[in-house]
């Protein structure tokens, strides 16, 4: 099988070097081709790739077009049986790429991910239910803390212990069958960063592709390696993406309703963390509410 590994990088020179080394140090059973799209980094990332990894296909973007748009440019430049969307702040362990190709061939799924561990070995949740009904309310208002299992972000460790279908998987490691692109197109480039993965999986499910998690193999992920303020960027990106997702798919009334629910959710978090004596978190949520 031909596998295209697509990495979009922004100011992650050291992390990207470690990521590429982790991929290239192994002889893969499948034909693995690596593309790195650099999103106008101000560090020496492109120079490092040219000097140390001449076999890697480099696309040097002169402007930062975002996560989804960057990967789309890679997808359109090459042909493969499978495309692996991979973050630059990851380390590939073992035979995960070959394992995931085997897994997708066996299960005939359209999109899949593996288990994600932090560099400290702790589980990093990377999948969940699509953000509708109870799963949306549960995520917005932290109902998981009172025992509600359904949620947009599934955080319980038991969720990542067995092979099963899921609503969506994260773009930090997302393997996509080529037929998915042929049927539904590429990432929606309106999502600059965050939620393009959920939107893409939603569209794939509408076209009857299976989305699966395979916890029998794993990678390591730093999380937020390219961001100056990871929590602010993530929380803001997720809320902005959620609101756009509803406007795009369900119209003005649904979009406005979800936006108001988001405001309420954030206000309650500001109050809650202020009450706990964590003003920095409250301040970050204050910045989030201003961004949406």
Secondary structure, 3 states (H helix, E strand, C coil): CEEEEEEEECCCHHHHHHHHHHHHCCCCCCEEEEEEEEECCCCCHHHHHHHHCCCCEEEEECCCCCHHHHHHHHHHHCCCCEEEEEECCEEECCCHHHHHHHHHHHHCCCEEEEEEECCCCCECCCEECCCCHHHHHHHHCCHHHHCCCCCCCCCCHHHHCCCEECCEECCCEEEEEHHHHHHHCCCCCCCCCCCHHHHHHHHHHHCCCCEEEEEEEEEEECCCCCCCCHHHHHHHHHHHHHHHHHHHHHHHHHHHHHHHHHHHHHHHHHHHHHHCCCHHHHHHHHHHHHHC
